């Protein structure tokens, strides 16, 4: 499972010009589910998202988590995070999980994070989405449950 974690001052997702998810200060997550991912991968990513210390404290040190600042969370499904472009010029998505299984993990991540974060929003799985964000910092962190980076 992969996640692109972006610290934002605002974020929103639109489908057909309708806002389906919107947050203020917090994290916008792009989530990719890989074939073979398990609930262990899901828990690893969820724990990292909720507890990653990338918000500044009173001394301007990145020392606070989303939970510490009572921040908001917007999780957007993005199968292209498992695109492999090492060969040729067209990426292969063979490592991305099938849509039904990936959607189950996506929904479960939203459910799990909602137990720790007060406001959790999502995109619309399988839809053509427009993602808007104001990256704060900018701060962008890459997570991989297999710990390959």
GUFIFI-541169 format. One record per residue (C-alpha): residue in three letters; chain; x, z, y. Coordinates in nm, 2 decimals, decimal comma. Layout:
<atoms>
<atom><res>Ala</res><chain>A</chain><c1>X</c1><c3>Z</c3><c2>Y</c2></atom>
...
</atoms>
This chain:
<atoms>
<atom><res>Unk</res><chain>A</chain><c1>0,00</c1><c3>0,00</c3><c2>0,00</c2></atom>
<atom><res>Unk</res><chain>A</chain><c1>0,13</c1><c3>-0,09</c3><c2>0,34</c2></atom>
<atom><res>Unk</res><chain>A</chain><c1>0,03</c1><c3>0,03</c3><c2>0,69</c2></atom>
<atom><res>Unk</res><chain>A</chain><c1>0,14</c1><c3>-0,08</c3><c2>1,03</c2></atom>
<atom><res>Unk</res><chain>A</chain><c1>0,09</c1><c3>0,23</c3><c2>1,24</c2></atom>
<atom><res>Unk</res><chain>A</chain><c1>0,05</c1><c3>0,18</c3><c2>1,62</c2></atom>
<atom><res>Unk</res><chain>A</chain><c1>0,02</c1><c3>0,46</c3><c2>1,87</c2></atom>
<atom><res>Unk</res><chain>A</chain><c1>-0,24</c1><c3>0,34</c3><c2>2,12</c2></atom>
<atom><res>Unk</res><chain>A</chain><c1>-0,41</c1><c3>0,46</c3><c2>2,43</c2></atom>
<atom><res>Unk</res><chain>A</chain><c1>-0,71</c1><c3>0,24</c3><c2>2,34</c2></atom>
<atom><res>Unk</res><chain>A</chain><c1>-0,81</c1><c3>0,01</c3><c2>2,05</c2></atom>
<atom><res>Unk</res><chain>A</chain><c1>-1,11</c1><c3>-0,18</c3><c2>1,94</c2></atom>
<atom><res>Unk</res><chain>A</chain><c1>-1,22</c1><c3>-0,43</c3><c2>1,68</c2></atom>
<atom><res>Unk</res><chain>A</chain><c1>-1,48</c1><c3>-0,70</c3><c2>1,73</c2></atom>
<atom><res>Unk</res><chain>A</chain><c1>-1,67</c1><c3>-0,91</c3><c2>1,48</c2></atom>
<atom><res>Unk</res><chain>A</chain><c1>-1,87</c1><c3>-1,20</c3><c2>1,63</c2></atom>
<atom><res>Unk</res><chain>A</chain><c1>-1,82</c1><c3>-1,05</c3><c2>1,98</c2></atom>
<atom><res>Unk</res><chain>A</chain><c1>-1,97</c1><c3>-0,72</c3><c2>1,86</c2></atom>
<atom><res>Unk</res><chain>A</chain><c1>-1,76</c1><c3>-0,41</c3><c2>1,88</c2></atom>
<atom><res>Unk</res><chain>A</chain><c1>-1,75</c1><c3>-0,25</c3><c2>1,52</c2></atom>
<atom><res>Unk</res><chain>A</chain><c1>-1,49</c1><c3>0,01</c3><c2>1,59</c2></atom>
<atom><res>Unk</res><chain>A</chain><c1>-1,34</c1><c3>0,16</c3><c2>1,90</c2></atom>
<atom><res>Unk</res><chain>A</chain><c1>-1,10</c1><c3>0,45</c3><c2>1,98</c2></atom>
<atom><res>Unk</res><chain>A</chain><c1>-0,92</c1><c3>0,61</c3><c2>2,27</c2></atom>
<atom><res>Unk</res><chain>A</chain><c1>-0,58</c1><c3>0,79</c3><c2>2,24</c2></atom>
<atom><res>Unk</res><chain>A</chain><c1>-0,47</c1><c3>0,78</c3><c2>1,88</c2></atom>
<atom><res>Unk</res><chain>A</chain><c1>-0,35</c1><c3>0,55</c3><c2>1,60</c2></atom>
<atom><res>Unk</res><chain>A</chain><c1>-0,46</c1><c3>0,19</c3><c2>1,51</c2></atom>
<atom><res>Unk</res><chain>A</chain><c1>-0,37</c1><c3>0,12</c3><c2>1,15</c2></atom>
<atom><res>Unk</res><chain>A</chain><c1>-0,34</c1><c3>-0,22</c3><c2>0,99</c2></atom>
<atom><res>Unk</res><chain>A</chain><c1>-0,38</c1><c3>-0,16</c3><c2>0,61</c2></atom>
<atom><res>Unk</res><chain>A</chain><c1>-0,28</c1><c3>-0,38</c3><c2>0,33</c2></atom>
<atom><res>Unk</res><chain>A</chain><c1>-0,36</c1><c3>-0,30</c3><c2>-0,04</c2></atom>
<atom><res>Unk</res><chain>A</chain><c1>-0,12</c1><c3>-0,43</c3><c2>-0,31</c2></atom>
<atom><res>Unk</res><chain>A</chain><c1>-0,20</c1><c3>-0,52</c3><c2>-0,67</c2></atom>
<atom><res>Unk</res><chain>A</chain><c1>-0,12</c1><c3>-0,21</c3><c2>-0,88</c2></atom>
<atom><res>Unk</res><chain>A</chain><c1>-0,18</c1><c3>0,04</c3><c2>-0,60</c2></atom>
<atom><res>Unk</res><chain>A</chain><c1>-0,32</c1><c3>0,38</c3><c2>-0,72</c2></atom>
<atom><res>Unk</res><chain>A</chain><c1>-0,49</c1><c3>0,68</c3><c2>-0,57</c2></atom>
<atom><res>Unk</res><chain>A</chain><c1>-0,13</c1><c3>0,82</c3><c2>-0,54</c2></atom>
<atom><res>Unk</res><chain>A</chain><c1>-0,05</c1><c3>0,54</c3><c2>-0,30</c2></atom>
<atom><res>Unk</res><chain>A</chain><c1>-0,37</c1><c3>0,60</c3><c2>-0,11</c2></atom>
<atom><res>Unk</res><chain>A</chain><c1>-0,30</c1><c3>0,97</c3><c2>-0,07</c2></atom>
<atom><res>Unk</res><chain>A</chain><c1>0,06</c1><c3>0,90</c3><c2>0,04</c2></atom>
<atom><res>Unk</res><chain>A</chain><c1>-0,05</c1><c3>0,66</c3><c2>0,31</c2></atom>
<atom><res>Unk</res><chain>A</chain><c1>-0,34</c1><c3>0,89</c3><c2>0,42</c2></atom>
<atom><res>Unk</res><chain>A</chain><c1>-0,11</c1><c3>1,19</c3><c2>0,45</c2></atom>
<atom><res>Unk</res><chain>A</chain><c1>0,15</c1><c3>1,00</c3><c2>0,65</c2></atom>
<atom><res>Unk</res><chain>A</chain><c1>-0,11</c1><c3>0,86</c3><c2>0,89</c2></atom>
<atom><res>Unk</res><chain>A</chain><c1>-0,27</c1><c3>1,20</c3><c2>0,96</c2></atom>
<atom><res>Unk</res><chain>A</chain><c1>0,06</c1><c3>1,40</c3><c2>0,98</c2></atom>
<atom><res>Unk</res><chain>A</chain><c1>0,32</c1><c3>1,15</c3><c2>1,12</c2></atom>
<atom><res>Unk</res><chain>A</chain><c1>0,47</c1><c3>1,31</c3><c2>1,42</c2></atom>
<atom><res>Unk</res><chain>A</chain><c1>0,49</c1><c3>1,03</c3><c2>1,68</c2></atom>
<atom><res>Unk</res><chain>A</chain><c1>0,31</c1><c3>1,18</c3><c2>1,98</c2></atom>
<atom><res>Unk</res><chain>A</chain><c1>0,52</c1><c3>1,35</c3><c2>2,25</c2></atom>
<atom><res>Unk</res><chain>A</chain><c1>0,51</c1><c3>1,73</c3><c2>2,30</c2></atom>
<atom><res>Unk</res><chain>A</chain><c1>0,57</c1><c3>1,91</c3><c2>2,64</c2></atom>
<atom><res>Unk</res><chain>A</chain><c1>0,94</c1><c3>1,83</c3><c2>2,61</c2></atom>
<atom><res>Unk</res><chain>A</chain><c1>0,87</c1><c3>1,45</c3><c2>2,57</c2></atom>
<atom><res>Unk</res><chain>A</chain><c1>0,99</c1><c3>1,47</c3><c2>2,20</c2></atom>
<atom><res>Unk</res><chain>A</chain><c1>0,79</c1><c3>1,29</c3><c2>1,93</c2></atom>
<atom><res>Unk</res><chain>A</chain><c1>0,69</c1><c3>1,61</c3><c2>1,76</c2></atom>
<atom><res>Unk</res><chain>A</chain><c1>0,31</c1><c3>1,60</c3><c2>1,74</c2></atom>
<atom><res>Unk</res><chain>A</chain><c1>0,08</c1><c3>1,44</c3><c2>1,49</c2></atom>
<atom><res>Unk</res><chain>A</chain><c1>-0,26</c1><c3>1,28</c3><c2>1,53</c2></atom>
<atom><res>Unk</res><chain>A</chain><c1>-0,42</c1><c3>1,61</c3><c2>1,41</c2></atom>
<atom><res>Unk</res><chain>A</chain><c1>-0,21</c1><c3>1,81</c3><c2>1,66</c2></atom>
<atom><res>Unk</res><chain>A</chain><c1>-0,34</c1><c3>1,61</c3><c2>1,96</c2></atom>
<atom><res>Unk</res><chain>A</chain><c1>-0,70</c1><c3>1,58</c3><c2>1,83</c2></atom>
<atom><res>Unk</res><chain>A</chain><c1>-0,64</c1><c3>1,20</c3><c2>1,84</c2></atom>
<atom><res>Unk</res><chain>A</chain><c1>-0,87</c1><c3>0,92</c3><c2>1,71</c2></atom>
<atom><res>Unk</res><chain>A</chain><c1>-0,81</c1><c3>0,68</c3><c2>1,43</c2></atom>
<atom><res>Unk</res><chain>A</chain><c1>-0,90</c1><c3>0,31</c3><c2>1,38</c2></atom>
<atom><res>Unk</res><chain>A</chain><c1>-0,82</c1><c3>0,15</c3><c2>1,04</c2></atom>
<atom><res>Unk</res><chain>A</chain><c1>-0,83</c1><c3>-0,22</c3><c2>1,01</c2></atom>
<atom><res>Unk</res><chain>A</chain><c1>-0,80</c1><c3>-0,40</c3><c2>0,67</c2></atom>
<atom><res>Unk</res><chain>A</chain><c1>-0,53</c1><c3>-0,67</c3><c2>0,67</c2></atom>
<atom><res>Unk</res><chain>A</chain><c1>-0,44</c1><c3>-0,83</c3><c2>0,33</c2></atom>
<atom><res>Unk</res><chain>A</chain><c1>-0,18</c1><c3>-1,05</c3><c2>0,50</c2></atom>
<atom><res>Unk</res><chain>A</chain><c1>0,06</c1><c3>-0,74</c3><c2>0,51</c2></atom>
<atom><res>Unk</res><chain>A</chain><c1>0,14</c1><c3>-0,84</c3><c2>0,15</c2></atom>
<atom><res>Unk</res><chain>A</chain><c1>0,21</c1><c3>-1,20</c3><c2>0,24</c2></atom>
<atom><res>Unk</res><chain>A</chain><c1>0,55</c1><c3>-1,32</c3><c2>0,10</c2></atom>
<atom><res>Unk</res><chain>A</chain><c1>0,72</c1><c3>-1,58</c3><c2>0,32</c2></atom>
<atom><res>Unk</res><chain>A</chain><c1>1,06</c1><c3>-1,57</c3><c2>0,16</c2></atom>
<atom><res>Unk</res><chain>A</chain><c1>1,02</c1><c3>-1,92</c3><c2>0,00</c2></atom>
<atom><res>Unk</res><chain>A</chain><c1>0,90</c1><c3>-2,22</c3><c2>0,19</c2></atom>
<atom><res>Unk</res><chain>A</chain><c1>0,70</c1><c3>-2,20</c3><c2>0,50</c2></atom>
<atom><res>Unk</res><chain>A</chain><c1>0,36</c1><c3>-2,10</c3><c2>0,38</c2></atom>
<atom><res>Unk</res><chain>A</chain><c1>0,32</c1><c3>-1,74</c3><c2>0,28</c2></atom>
<atom><res>Unk</res><chain>A</chain><c1>0,19</c1><c3>-1,64</c3><c2>-0,07</c2></atom>
<atom><res>Unk</res><chain>A</chain><c1>-0,06</c1><c3>-1,37</c3><c2>-0,09</c2></atom>
<atom><res>Unk</res><chain>A</chain><c1>-0,04</c1><c3>-1,33</c3><c2>-0,47</c2></atom>
<atom><res>Unk</res><chain>A</chain><c1>0,06</c1><c3>-0,96</c3><c2>-0,43</c2></atom>
<atom><res>Unk</res><chain>A</chain><c1>-0,25</c1><c3>-0,87</c3><c2>-0,23</c2></atom>
<atom><res>Unk</res><chain>A</chain><c1>-0,51</c1><c3>-0,68</c3><c2>-0,43</c2></atom>
<atom><res>Unk</res><chain>A</chain><c1>-0,84</c1><c3>-0,85</c3><c2>-0,51</c2></atom>
<atom><res>Unk</res><chain>A</chain><c1>-1,10</c1><c3>-0,81</c3><c2>-0,24</c2></atom>
<atom><res>Unk</res><chain>A</chain><c1>-1,33</c1><c3>-0,58</c3><c2>-0,43</c2></atom>
<atom><res>Unk</res><chain>A</chain><c1>-1,06</c1><c3>-0,33</c3><c2>-0,53</c2></atom>
<atom><res>Unk</res><chain>A</chain><c1>-0,89</c1><c3>-0,35</c3><c2>-0,19</c2></atom>
<atom><res>Unk</res><chain>A</chain><c1>-1,22</c1><c3>-0,27</c3><c2>-0,01</c2></atom>
<atom><res>Unk</res><chain>A</chain><c1>-1,27</c1><c3>0,03</c3><c2>-0,24</c2></atom>
<atom><res>Unk</res><chain>A</chain><c1>-0,93</c1><c3>0,17</c3><c2>-0,13</c2></atom>
<atom><res>Unk</res><chain>A</chain><c1>-0,99</c1><c3>0,09</c3><c2>0,23</c2></atom>
<atom><res>Unk</res><chain>A</chain><c1>-1,32</c1><c3>0,27</c3><c2>0,23</c2></atom>
<atom><res>Unk</res><chain>A</chain><c1>-1,17</c1><c3>0,57</c3><c2>0,04</c2></atom>
<atom><res>Unk</res><chain>A</chain><c1>-0,89</c1><c3>0,59</c3><c2>0,30</c2></atom>
<atom><res>Unk</res><chain>A</chain><c1>-1,14</c1><c3>0,61</c3><c2>0,58</c2></atom>
<atom><res>Unk</res><chain>A</chain><c1>-1,33</c1><c3>0,88</c3><c2>0,39</c2></atom>
<atom><res>Unk</res><chain>A</chain><c1>-1,02</c1><c3>1,08</c3><c2>0,32</c2></atom>
<atom><res>Unk</res><chain>A</chain><c1>-0,89</c1><c3>1,06</c3><c2>0,68</c2></atom>
<atom><res>Unk</res><chain>A</chain><c1>-1,24</c1><c3>1,16</c3><c2>0,81</c2></atom>
<atom><res>Unk</res><chain>A</chain><c1>-1,19</c1><c3>1,50</c3><c2>0,64</c2></atom>
<atom><res>Unk</res><chain>A</chain><c1>-0,88</c1><c3>1,56</c3><c2>0,87</c2></atom>
<atom><res>Unk</res><chain>A</chain><c1>-0,95</c1><c3>1,36</c3><c2>1,18</c2></atom>
<atom><res>Unk</res><chain>A</chain><c1>-1,26</c1><c3>1,40</c3><c2>1,39</c2></atom>
<atom><res>Unk</res><chain>A</chain><c1>-1,31</c1><c3>1,04</c3><c2>1,49</c2></atom>
<atom><res>Unk</res><chain>A</chain><c1>-1,23</c1><c3>0,77</c3><c2>1,24</c2></atom>
<atom><res>Unk</res><chain>A</chain><c1>-1,35</c1><c3>0,41</c3><c2>1,29</c2></atom>
<atom><res>Unk</res><chain>A</chain><c1>-1,30</c1><c3>0,10</c3><c2>1,09</c2></atom>
<atom><res>Unk</res><chain>A</chain><c1>-1,30</c1><c3>-0,28</c3><c2>1,11</c2></atom>
<atom><res>Unk</res><chain>A</chain><c1>-1,52</c1><c3>-0,49</c3><c2>0,89</c2></atom>
<atom><res>Unk</res><chain>A</chain><c1>-1,37</c1><c3>-0,57</c3><c2>0,55</c2></atom>
<atom><res>Unk</res><chain>A</chain><c1>-1,35</c1><c3>-0,95</c3><c2>0,48</c2></atom>
<atom><res>Unk</res><chain>A</chain><c1>-1,47</c1><c3>-1,05</c3><c2>0,83</c2></atom>
<atom><res>Unk</res><chain>A</chain><c1>-1,29</c1><c3>-1,25</c3><c2>1,09</c2></atom>
<atom><res>Unk</res><chain>A</chain><c1>-1,19</c1><c3>-0,98</c3><c2>1,34</c2></atom>
<atom><res>Unk</res><chain>A</chain><c1>-1,05</c1><c3>-0,96</c3><c2>1,69</c2></atom>
<atom><res>Unk</res><chain>A</chain><c1>-0,83</c1><c3>-0,66</c3><c2>1,73</c2></atom>
<atom><res>Unk</res><chain>A</chain><c1>-0,76</c1><c3>-0,53</c3><c2>2,08</c2></atom>
<atom><res>Unk</res><chain>A</chain><c1>-0,51</c1><c3>-0,26</c3><c2>2,16</c2></atom>
<atom><res>Unk</res><chain>A</chain><c1>-0,30</c1><c3>-0,10</c3><c2>2,42</c2></atom>
<atom><res>Unk</res><chain>A</chain><c1>0,01</c1><c3>0,00</c3><c2>2,24</c2></atom>
<atom><res>Unk</res><chain>A</chain><c1>0,14</c1><c3>0,33</c3><c2>2,39</c2></atom>
<atom><res>Unk</res><chain>A</chain><c1>0,51</c1><c3>0,34</c3><c2>2,42</c2></atom>
<atom><res>Unk</res><chain>A</chain><c1>0,52</c1><c3>0,10</c3><c2>2,25</c2></atom>
<atom><res>Unk</res><chain>A</chain><c1>0,54</c1><c3>0,29</c3><c2>1,92</c2></atom>
<atom><res>Unk</res><chain>A</chain><c1>0,49</c1><c3>0,10</c3><c2>1,60</c2></atom>
<atom><res>Unk</res><chain>A</chain><c1>0,59</c1><c3>0,24</c3><c2>1,25</c2></atom>
<atom><res>Unk</res><chain>A</chain><c1>0,58</c1><c3>0,06</c3><c2>0,92</c2></atom>
<atom><res>Unk</res><chain>A</chain><c1>0,48</c1><c3>0,25</c3><c2>0,61</c2></atom>
<atom><res>Unk</res><chain>A</chain><c1>0,50</c1><c3>0,15</c3><c2>0,24</c2></atom>
<atom><res>Unk</res><chain>A</chain><c1>0,37</c1><c3>0,37</c3><c2>-0,04</c2></atom>
<atom><res>Unk</res><chain>A</chain><c1>0,64</c1><c3>0,23</c3><c2>-0,27</c2></atom>
<atom><res>Unk</res><chain>A</chain><c1>0,90</c1><c3>0,34</c3><c2>-0,01</c2></atom>
<atom><res>Unk</res><chain>A</chain><c1>1,07</c1><c3>0,00</c3><c2>0,01</c2></atom>
<atom><res>Unk</res><chain>A</chain><c1>1,12</c1><c3>0,06</c3><c2>0,38</c2></atom>
</atoms>
